[in-house]
Amino acid sequence: EVRSYYEPRSVEIEVESGGKKTKTTLNLGADESKFLTTQLSAGISVIRLNVKDSLSADNIAYIYIPSRGTREILFIGNSSSPAFVAMDVMKENYVGSITRQSSIPSLAGYDVVVLGDEGTEISKELGMMLKAYVESGGKLVVLGSESLMSDMAIEELLPVEIKGTFNETILSVVSKSEVVDGIPFNEISVVKGLETMGKEGSITLVESSMGYPVISYWEFGRGVVVYVGLSDMGGGGGGGGEPEY
């Protein structure tokens, strides 16, 4: 999602993926946002907004796509979410989408379930289904949201304990992994996030300047739960918006 907050402008967007560079232009009105949809290859892709503004850090995005076969993914959240759009454009993915209010299908057969930010807690029924899915070998990714502070149905599954919120931080990589390799997290400015503490047995890949885990995971039963403490539904200044939660 690209947003112009103060005035109409034309934004040139450069996409570097699979050794190729392409450019496109979005024409935005004042306080208008538009989505960019593009095909990305396996490996690290870079998306740049070629603009000059007060915050350059949010004008570049790094996306890592591992090389592997087709994935079946269920996204639980808003289908207009940039996270859903990013997963859906990858040709390696088959992505289904439901909301917390939908009739929940069987989770069996999905390679990954992603719990997005809808600003609401999940139901006890969905929490039990997610627990059973992970315990039987599933992979669950939970995106950060202020609702997690009181969401008892998901609390047990998270690799972190949530204590509160903080304002403004810079991120840093604390554990090596191909998931975060090559991504300059120290250039990412976060305007708001969740105070967290890693649970025993969890591994933190990225943390805030205050030492709070931002990307963390652990094994739960036979499966894995990944906490990504950034919401793609937040807002901010500059060309693309600063991450929140």
Sequence and secondary structure as in RCSB ss.txt:
>XXXX:A:sequence
EVRSYYEPRSVEIEVESGGKKTKTTLNLGADESKFLTTQLSAGISVIRLNVKDSLSADNIAYIYIPSRGTREILF
IGNSSSPAFVAMDVMKENYVGSITRQSSIPSLAGYDVVVLGDEGTEISKELGMMLKAYVESGGKLVVLGSESLMS
DMAIEELLPVEIKGTFNETILSVVSKSEVVDGIPFNEISVVKGLETMGKEGSITLVESSMGYPVISYWEFGRGVV
VYVGLSDMGGGGGGGGEPEY
>XXXX:A:secstr
 EEESSS EEEEEEEEETTEEEEEEEEE TTEEE       SEEEEEEE    S  GGGEEEEEE   S EEEEE
ES TTSHHHHHHHT TTEEEEEE TTS     TT SEEEE   SS   HHHHHHHHHHHHTT EEEEE  GGGGG
 HHHHTT SEEEEEEEEEEEEEE S  TTTTT  GGG EEEEEEEEEE TT EEEEEETTS EEEEEEEETTEEE
EEE  BTT   STTT   B 
